[in-house]
């Protein structure tokens, strides 16, 4: 992959997803685009990109951007965060909502491990059926995998306690599949976080982890505003443990790094404090 190829891909990804591709990611990007080139019967990644330069194709453009954006994930990533969600946040929200359904958003859900981790925590509540999880991602391929609930042994064991593996998965040959009761708790949506999220409604708990730090300043502010609008007045926003979003005074630290609680007195105020 040439420097010009990397620059071309970086511009596509910035324009369509608001994500910054660093100059040291050439090998990573080439590896991710290899399967796309083979699928398109191009002799290599450079030839694939030359084809896209000559004849702009929205379907191929999306395939290139999607392949570049595929994220690393695992079950119960950042265990301290999930412990707080399971032991404090969800029980607190359930007590305040009474019989009303709890709504959870997993934004940038990748292949679904985060959403399924949340579903497992929801089963610890007295009424897990009264929890709705909406999981969204830019890419159709990771969502297809997420919907199946089928994971390799390596994927299943990463971050997953053995008791939860045995309680919530069925062994399928050398793989593991999430049981139907958990799969039915989650609604999967293909959605660009730069687009309007208002059609999803509002949520008690919003997770958008390890996404914001990869965005351009403009995209960062735009996504934060959307997440803020999606969060109910007394809801909770969770970002990556090392991420420091420019949140307004409407949010205050929620204990564990990455957890932010919304002050109901603000009702709704834009999340960002700077452009």
C-alpha positions, 0 to 999 in steps of 0.5 A: 500500500502506497502513501497515496493509497493510505491518504485516499483511504483516510480521506474516505473514512474521515468523510464518511465516518468522521474517523482519523486514520493515523499514518502508522496504520498502513499495514493494518489497513492493507490487511483489512482491505485484502478480503475486500480486494479478493471479493472484488476480484482485484489483484491487490489493494492498490488495484482495488483503490485505483478502481475506486478512484476511477469509478466512484462506487458508493457500495464499494466505498462503504465496503472499504470504510466498513472494513477499515473501521472493524473494531477489537472487542471482547466480553465484559471489556473493562471489568470494573465498568461492568461490575458497576453497571451490574451491581449499581447502575442497573439496580438503581435504574430499576428501582427508579423506573419501577415496572417501566422497561429499561432501555440501553444503547450500545453505540459502536457495538462491533460484533456484539460482545458488549451488547451480549455482556449487557444482556447477561447483566440484565438477566441478574435483575428480577425482571430481565424481560423488562430490559430492551437493548439497542445495538448499533454499528456502521458496518453490516458485516459485524452486525451479521456476526452479532445477530448470529450470536456465534463465537469461536472458543477464543472469542468466547473465553476472552473476558467471559467468566466460565459460569456465564459461558455455561449459563448462557451459551450452547456448544456448537462443534468448536464454537459457542452460541448465545442462547435464544433468550439473550439474543431476543433481548437485543435489537441490532441496527445498522447506523452511522453515529454521524447520522440522526440518532433521534429515531432510536428514542431515549435511553436510561444507559448509553454506552459508546466506548473506544469510539470518541477518541478516534474521531475528528474534533468535529465528529467528536462534538457531533456524536457527543451531542447525539449521545447526550440527546439520547440519554434520559435526564437522569441517565448514565453515559459510559465511554472508554476508560481512557477517553475524556469527552468534553462533556458539559456540567450536565454530567458528573463522574459516576465513580468508575473511569468512563462512567458519567451520570447526568444531572436531572436538573439540566433536563437536556443540555448539549453535551459538548463544551467546545466546538 
